Amino acid sequence: MITLRNQTAFAVPANLTPMSQAEIEAYARRIRAEAIADLVYSAWIALKGAGARVKGYLAQQRALHELNGLDDAMLRDIGLNRSQIPAAVAGLIERPASLAVNENTASAVRLAA
């Protein structure tokens, strides 16, 4: 049986010297091992990605649950109303710098001045 000993990157023969049966079997084993390794690596990367997405989803659900558990006064303290909770958890609402200041501290400063 005549097969190719070397191939270029585009599967074009580099030379046409015949291979022995032992060389063909060794080549087939190597290619099979590389294919299995690539499959295992791809599956591992896919599982890691799926795990990260599940972890993010669970974190969002915990945040929604915790924010929905707050009363309206506490939500007002952090600059949200109940209808803004899903957008805040999704990261669509940014707090302006003026809201980052504690309102109680600001009123105490105004009273002292």
N, C-alpha and C positions, 0 to 999 in steps of 0.2 A: 504494500500500500504506500502510495506516495503522498506525503503531506508537507506542509510548510513548516520550516524550522523557526523562522522569525517573521513577524509581521510588523508593519509600521502602525502608527496611531490610527490610520484609516482602514485597517485590515487589508492593505495591499501588500503582497508578498515582498519581503526584503531580499530573500534568496530562495532558490527552489531546491535546496538539498533535501533528500529524503530523511525522514525520522524513523528511528527504530520503534518497535512496539512499546518498549519500556519507556522511551522518551515521550511517546504519545500518551501513555497512561499517566506519567508524572505530570505532564502538561495539563491533562484533563483534571487531575486531582487538585493542582494548584488553582486552576480557574474556578473549580467548584468551591474550594475553600475561600477564595476571594469573594465569590458571589454570596456565599453564606455569611461571611463577615460583613459585607455591605448590607445585606438584609437585616442582620441583627442590629447593626449600627443605626440603620434607618428606623427600625422599630423602636429602639431605645430613644431616639430623638423625638419620634412621634409621641411616645408615652410621656416623656418629660414635658412636652408642649401641652398635652392634654391635662397633665397634672397641674401645671401652672395655671391653665385656664379655669380648672375646677377650683383651685385654691383662691384665685381672684374672685370668682363668682361667690364662693362661700363668704369671703371677707365683705363683699358688697352686701350680701344678705344680712350678715351680722350688723353692719353699719345701719342699714335700713331699719332693722328691728330695734336697735338701740335708740336711734333718733325718733322713731315713731313712739317709743316708750316715754319720751320726754314730754313734759307739759308745755303749753303754749308760752308761758313766761320764760322758761329755760330756753326754748327755741328762739324767742325774741332776743335773749341775752347773747346768743351766738350769731345773731343776724339772719335768722331764717324764719320762714313761716312754714306751716305744715305742707303746703303745696309745692314748696321748693326742695323738699327732702330728696326725692328721687334724682333731681338734677344735681344737687350738692354731692350725693354719693357717687354719681357718675363723673364728677369732676367738671361739670359744666358751669358751675357758679364759683367765682373767685370773690373772696372777701376784700373789699377795698381797704386801704391802710387806715382810713378814718374809722372803720368799724372794728379794727383790731385793738383800739384803745378801750379799756374797760370803762363803761359809762359811769359807774360809781366813782371811780377815781377822777374822771373828768369833772363830774359835778362837785366833788370835794375841792378840787383845785379852783373851780369857778367861785365857790363860796368863800374860800380863803382869800381870794384876790380882791 
